[in-house]
Amino acid sequence: MPLLGVYSWSQITTPGALSASNLRNDTSANDPSQPDYDPGAPSWTDKTYTYNGGTPTHIKINDDDGLFEDNDAETGAVATLAEDVTIDGVTYYAGETVENEFALVDGGGSRVYVIRIGGQNVGFAPQTPYYVVPAGVTFYPTESLGGTTDESSIGTLNTVSYSGVICFAAETLIDTPQGSRPAAELVAGDEVLTLDRGPQPLLWVGATERRFDGFEDPSRPVLLPAGALGEGLPARDLRLSPQHRVLVSGRRIERLCKALEALVPARGLLPLPGVRQMRGIAEIRYVHLLLDHHAILSAEGLACESLLPGPVALRMMEEGDRRAMLARLPQGQPIAPARPLLNVRDSSTIVRARRGEERQERSPGFKAVGFAPSLIGIAAQ
């Protein structure tokens, strides 16, 4: 039986532009980038939300298809409360409808879902049901997802499985000092090649077995076919979780980030020819590779990130994995990203601009990065 953790509106400092009526009744984020944007109403995006502390209210749900959806996108019977629950002094009774009304997404890809029970929005649910958000943590969404494409700023629905995943597919070949090895064969202590520091030992290796319950499950892996990002990039078909980032460079990156290179999520590369979300597979095994710093690894010859243990990764992990990983990290030393991080919206914009430039036979505005196992410089393809 699915269990969700919901932070009520009394546990969140919400933007002043959103009235109590907006919080209770809005059915979309009214994002300026979504097709049915209403300029006369307030938007939920590009504003700061602050968690005030406390533990979420756990709600048990009866759902027949394993997917948490808005009623506009429901693939089976509607989800309902399995038992009575009281939120902010209001009791909602077993049998009342529970909806994933819409989702908000920040620049790092982290999501929260606006939960609706019995026709009223009651609060936020982070990506992992048991995740406790400390007081003072802020959330600044830049994108939104809804039950229809008209309610989504990037055309993706908010439908989500009741669990999440992140990182490399198990068979992905990772470059090590001894040659390429499948991610699933690596263990803590093994060395992998990194772009900035050469061979480095893995601090922790975890794995997640993931089954997909619906065709449109947004956590399905993204396939980067061999050569999709340039000659030999990747060298073989590469499967990544949607938020797993790839290193790119180019003049558009420099203009946007004021840096020569940036990391873009695999989902942001979907506008490229051949790149697609894999809707035909039933399950996948993901492997998490953690170093004592955020690093750029070689996966099938393509420069990709190692696990970044920030809010996104923590919210998507199973409780046991999260505890095991945190136990290995140095305490009090936050890990900084190896490169600037682009969100899905900016990544997709750059990709579409690149396609237009290539059609007009001009120099593309960005390119993927690869590196040879010898790590002698960057072999930009």
Protein Blocks (a to p, Z undefined) as FASTA:
>chain_A
ZZdddddfklpccdfklcfklmmmocbeoiakbmklcfkbccfehiacddebdjdddddd
ddfklpacdfklocbdcdddfbdcdeehiacdehiacddfbacddfkopacddddeehia
fbdcdfblklccdehiacddfbdcdfbfklpcnlpafbdcfbdcedjdfklccddfkbpc
dfklpcehiacddfklopaddfbdcddddddfbfklmkbccdddehkloghiafbdcddd
fklccddedjklmmmnopabdcddfklmmmpghiacdfkbfbdcddddddfbdcdddeeh
iacdddddbfklmmmpcfklmmmmmmmpcghiacddfbdcddfklmmmmmmmmmmmmmno
pacfbdcddddfklnajadZZ
